[in-house]
């Protein structure tokens, strides 16, 4: 088994993050530091350590959803002493990490787990898991500007991915009572600050950005700062993604 897959399967982090940990010289195999991302291990014989702790495979996976408030970051530590989401959710003796991130000023649905494999599936662009955000901007938005967002804005000669964008408060617009516009924005790729960059490109100021779904998993009525385990139906959705990954052709 490849070392990053072993670490992810053991619940250390997503595969991408595990690659970073290896390159940062935080992983040992049989007492030796490793920086080779492609190294293979025998999970039954080799001893793998991360930060001085022996890592073992587990079948005990945990899945939670959290309504992240603004003003929190999605890492476990911060050198600027900002609040982290792990101050809101702490499960004894379980190392959780977030599946993807929301930036400091974005709120809404955040998934947490100790299963690095499912995290890889949900985050990787090739699986095209759609995320929906509700975005409130100052003022109105024109049809031409909506068309630009849907086609993909161009920044520094590079086109951002297409997005599905719909106005949610159309009736207020028709009555001429709009000083803010609320939109639904759906994207499949996780480019850093993608939605904020999209609206900056057309000169619009975002008042509120909130993620309301990841695939078929919804934020629902979860209050800000609250978390709860995924339901059986939500776990079944994750299993569908995992089954698709296992059956996906390898090139």
Residue pairs with C-beta under 8 A, 6 or more apart in sequence:
1 9
1 40
1 41
1 42
1 43
2 38
2 39
2 40
2 41
3 18
3 22
3 27
3 29
3 34
3 36
3 37
3 39
3 40
3 41
3 48
4 15
4 18
4 19
4 22
4 37
5 15
5 117
6 41
6 43
6 48
6 55
6 57
7 13
7 15
7 18
7 21
7 22
7 27
7 48
7 50
7 55
7 116
8 14
8 15
8 18
8 116
8 117
8 119
8 120
9 57
9 115
9 116
9 117
10 48
10 55
10 56
10 57
10 58
10 116
11 58
11 61
11 95
11 113
11 114
11 115
11 116
12 18
12 21
12 50
12 55
12 95
12 116
13 21
13 97
13 116
13 119
14 97
14 99
14 116
14 119
14 120
14 123
15 116
15 117
15 119
15 120
16 120
16 123
17 97
17 116
18 27
18 116
19 37
21 27
21 50
22 34
22 35
22 36
22 37
23 35
23 37
25 33
25 35
26 50
26 51
27 33
27 34
27 48
27 49
27 50
28 34
28 48
28 49
28 50
29 39
29 41
29 46
29 47
29 48
29 49
30 46
30 47
31 47
31 49
41 48
43 57
47 54
48 54
48 55
49 55
58 114
60 114
61 113
61 114
61 115
61 118
62 91
62 94
62 96
62 113
62 114
62 115
62 229
63 111
63 112
63 113
63 115
63 118
63 229
63 230
63 234
63 235
63 238
64 89
64 91
64 96
64 111
64 112
64 113
64 227
64 228
64 229
64 230
65 109
65 110
65 111
65 112
65 217
65 219
65 222
65 227
65 228
65 230
65 234
66 85
66 88
66 89
66 109
66 110
66 111
66 112
66 222
66 226
66 227
67 107
67 108
67 109
67 110
67 219
67 222
67 223
67 224
67 225
67 226
67 227
68 74
68 85
68 88
68 102
68 106
68 107
68 108
68 109
68 110
68 224
69 107
69 224
69 225
70 104
70 105
70 106
70 107
71 82
71 83
71 104
71 105
72 82
72 83
72 84
72 85
72 87
72 88
72 104
73 82
73 83
73 84
73 85
73 104
74 84
74 85
74 98
74 101
74 102
74 110
75 84
75 101
76 84
76 86
76 97
77 84
78 84
82 104
85 98
85 110
85 112
86 96
88 225
88 227
89 96
89 112
89 227
94 114
95 114
96 112
96 113
96 114
97 112
97 113
97 114
97 116
97 119
98 110
98 111
98 112
99 110
99 111
99 112
99 113
99 118
99 119
99 122
99 123
99 214
100 110
100 111
100 119
100 122
100 123
100 190
100 214
101 110
102 108
102 110
102 211
103 193
103 196
105 209
106 209
106 210
106 211
107 208
107 209
107 210
107 211
107 224
108 133
108 134
108 209
108 210
108 211
108 212
108 219
109 211
109 212
109 213
109 214
109 217
109 218
109 219
109 222
110 211
111 122
111 214
111 217
111 230
112 227
113 119
117 242
117 245
118 238
118 241
118 242
121 127
121 129
121 241
121 242
121 244
121 245
122 129
122 214
122 215
122 241
123 190
125 188
125 189
125 190
127 241
127 244
127 245
128 188
129 188
129 214
129 215
129 241
130 186
130 187
130 188
130 213
130 215
131 186
131 187
131 188
131 190
131 211
131 213
131 214
131 215
132 184
132 185
132 186
132 211
132 212
132 213
133 184
133 185
133 186
133 187
133 195
133 209
133 210
133 211
133 212
134 168
134 182
134 183
134 184
134 185
134 208
134 209
134 210
134 212
135 182
135 183
135 184
135 185
135 195
135 199
135 206
135 208
135 209
135 210
136 180
136 181
136 182
136 183
136 206
136 207
136 208
136 209
137 180
137 181
137 183
137 199
137 204
137 205
137 206
137 207
138 179
138 180
138 204
138 205
138 207
139 178
139 179
139 180
139 181
139 204
140 173
140 178
140 181
141 167
141 181
141 183
141 204
145 202
145 204
146 165
146 167
148 201
148 202
149 163
149 165
149 185
149 198
149 199
149 202
150 162
150 163
150 164
150 165
151 162
152 159
152 160
152 161
152 162
152 163
153 159
153 160
153 197
153 198
153 201
153 202
154 160
154 201
155 197
155 201
160 191
160 194
160 197
160 198
160 201
161 187
161 188
161 189
161 191
161 194
163 185
163 186
163 187
163 195
163 198
164 184
164 185
164 186
164 187
165 183
165 184
165 185
165 186
166 183
166 184
167 173
167 181
167 182
167 183
168 182
168 183
168 184
169 178
169 181
169 182
172 178
173 181
180 207
185 195
185 198
187 194
187 195
191 197
195 206
195 209
196 206
196 209
199 205
199 206
210 219
211 219
212 218
212 219
213 219
215 237
215 241
216 237
217 230
217 234
217 237
217 238
222 228
230 238
